[in-house]
Amino acid sequence: MLKVLVTGAAGQIGYMAFDSLRNQGDDYDVYALDRQRAASERVPGKWNLDLTEDRFFRCDLTDYEGLKSAFTGMDIVVHLAADPEGDSWPSLLNSNVVGAYHVFEACREAGVKRIVAASSIMVSEGQQQKEPYRAMMERRISDIPVDPEMVTPDSPAEPRSLYGCSKVWMESLARTYAHQFNISCICVRIGQVERDRPRPPQCADIYVSQRDIVQMILRCVAAPKDIRFDIYYGLSNNDYRWVDIQRAREKIGYVPEDRAEDNHDYESR
């Protein structure tokens, strides 16, 4: 049985990942970490977070020794904790820059074998502003080619915010720790999770349903051992998706079940 720890477990995606992993039968022995046990503001109000004390580590990402202690004995760390907004530079610096380094270095010292880390579609925000991807975002159907070339994880990063920059930093850490320290590191560029309903019509191109992002995380945790480093886009199979999800299908078996268009009749709006 693999021991898995999920950081950011009091957040929406973090709790879904934690809860799904612990319901995988006898495959995983699952633990949670966050700076508080109370649900974050992004968690739907009807959720009741079951973060029992014996499975929970209360720790801020600035607390390196606390992280190292929590990671000791773990096989896999699913790193989802972060400042998700980037409105405050001090918060972004502590959580997404210093905090990300602390997580990777603490994993190295603790002997963790794999890190699954949450990146963001915002790493590619600049690509979205180019044609024909902008037309896909704005749903200007007549301006979209029949078979547009997809943006892939190998395309240059194009952040347009400090938040996006912080995720490029995190991906660089993953690449370094994979090749320099032989830790399997997988990054997921997570799309827009809207409590399972995208905001119509904005964000339909980068939407990911709750169950699709959970599937992606589970697939990364169970990915073949020989994956040393990779990046996948965590999106649903939206009609006007402009990033590649085929690599995740081929490498880890990710097959999204949802589309943004299943939730709303966008064409009538």
N, C-alpha and C positions, 0 to 999 in steps of 0.2 A: 504494500500500500504506500503510495507516494504522499508525502507531507507537502501541502500547498498552503501558502499564505497569501491573502488578498489585501493589498493596501487600498485605502479609500473605501472601505467596506460600508461606511455609513452614507455613501453617495448612491445615486440611482444605479449607475452601471456597476459600481463596486458591489452593491448588495445583491444585485441580480446574479453576478458572477459567483459570489460567495454562496448564495443559496442554491444555485444550480450545481455547483461543484460538490457540495455536501450531500446532494441528492443523487449522486452517481453510484449508488450502491457502496461496495467495498473498495472502489478504485482509489479514493482519495481520503486522506485525513486532513480536514480543512480548518484553517484559522483565519481570523480577521484582524486588521489593524486600521486604526484611524485615530485622529487626535481627540475625538469625542464619540460617545456611543449614540448620542441623539442623531436623528436623521438630518441630512443636509437639506437646504432649502429646495434642492432640485428633486427630492424624493416625493412622489405623489402622496398626498395627505392621508389616503386610506391605507397606506402600507404600515404594517407593524414590524419593525426591524427586530428580528430574533438574533441578537448578538449576545450570546451567553458569556458570562464572565470568564469561564474556564477556557473559552475559545477566542478571547478577545485581548488584544494588546492595545493599550492606550498610549500613543506615541506620536509626536510631531515629527515631520520630515527633517527638521533642523536638529533633532536629537540623534546624533550618529550612534552613540553607544546603545541607546534604546533600540534603534533599528537592528544593530548587529546582534543584540541579545534576542530579539524577536525572531530573527532569521536563522539563528543557530539551530541546526537539525532539520531545516526545511530543504526539500528537494527542488521546489519550484516557487518562485515569487511572481504573482500577478500584480504588477504595479499600476494601479489606477488612480492613486491619490495625486492631486495637483490643484493649483489655482485654475479653475476652468474659465475664468473671465479675462484676467490680465489687466484689470482696471487700475490696479495699484502696483507700481514697480517694486516696492519692498516685498509685497506678498508674492509677486511673480518670481522675484529673485530667490526668496527663501524656499518656496515650494517647488518651483519648476526648474530652477538652475542649481542652487546649492542642494536642495532636497533630492533632485534626480541623481546628482553625483553621490550623495550619501547612500541612496538605495543601491546603486550599482557597486560601490566600493564595499558596503556592508555585506552585500551578497557574495562578493569575492572572498572577503575574509571569513564569512560563515560557511563557505563551501557549497553554496547554492548551485545547482546544475543548470537551471534554466530560468530566464527572466522573460516574462511576457509583459510588454510595456505599452501603455496607451499613448500613442501619438495622436495626431489630429488631421482631419481634412484641411485645416487651416495652413498646414505646411504647403499646400498646393493652391492657396487662394489666388495667387497671381495667374495661375493657369486658367482658373475659372473666368478671369476677366478678359481672356483672349477669345477671338473667334476661332472655331464655331462653338466653343464651350460656353461663351456668354449667351449665345443664342439658345443653347440647350437649357441654361439656367433660367432665361427669360421666356422660354417656350415659344420662341419665334420660329414656328415650324418650317416656314418657307426658306429660312436661312440655314437650316441644318442639313448637311450632306447626308446622302443615303447611308453611307458606311463611314462615319467619322473615325479618325484615328484616336484611340484612347490614350489618355495620360496614364503612364505606368509608374511603378515605384522607382524605376530607373530614370525617369524624367527629372530634370533639375528641380530642386526645391524652390518654391516661389512664395515664401511667406510675405505677408503685407501688414503684419502686426508683431508687437513684441511677444505676444502669446504664441504666434506661429513660429517665431524665432526660437523660443524656448523649447519647442518640440523638435526643431531641427537639432538643437543641442542634445536633447535626449536621444535622438536617433544616432547621433555621432558617438555618444557614450556607448550605446548598444553595439555599434560596429567595432569600437575600440575594445570593449570587454569581451566580445566574441572572438576576435582574432588575436588579441594580446594575452588574454587570460583563459581562453578556451571555455567560456560559458556560452551555452546556447541562448541567443538573444533574438526574440521575435517582436517586432513593432507592429502595431495595428493603427492605421490612420483612420480613426473613428469619425464617421459622418455625423449628421444631425439627428440626435435622438429626441423625439418630441412626445415622450410618454405614449408612444405607439401611434401618434397621429401627427403628420407633418403640418406645418403651417401652410395652408394653400394660398397662392401657388409657390410662395417663397420656400426654398430649401428642398423642393421635391427632387431636384437633381442629386442632392447629397444626403438624402434621407436614409436612415437605417432603423429598422424596427427593433423593438426590445428583444424579441426572440432571435433575430438574425445576429445582433451583436453578441448575445450570449452564446449562440452557436459558434461564432468566430473565436471567442475567447476559449471555449471548451476545446475547439479543434487545435488551437495553438498550444494549449497545455498538453494535449495528447499527440502533438506532432511527432514525426519520426525523429529519433535521437540524432540522426546525422545532419539535421538542419542546424547549422552553426549560426547563421545570421540571415534574416530576411525581413522584408517589409510587405505588409498586405493592406489593401484598402478595405475597411469594414463598412460596406454599404449594402443596402438591399438592391434587388435587381430592378431598379427604376427605369422607366422607359427612356428618359433623357439623362441617364447617368453617363458621365464623361470620363470616368476613371476605370481602369482595368481591375476586374475581380477574378479573371480567369486564372491568374497565377495562384491565388489562394485555393481555387478549385483543384488545380493540378497538384499542388504541393501538399495540401492538408485536407482536401476533401470538402471545402466550404461550398455549400450550395444554398444560397439564400431562399427563404420561403416566401418572402413578401416583396411588394412593390409599393412605392408611394401612391401610385394611381389606384391601387386597390382600396384605399381609404377615402378618396375624394374624387368626384367627377371634375377634374381640372378643366377639361375642354369646354365645359359649359359655363365657366366663370369668366 
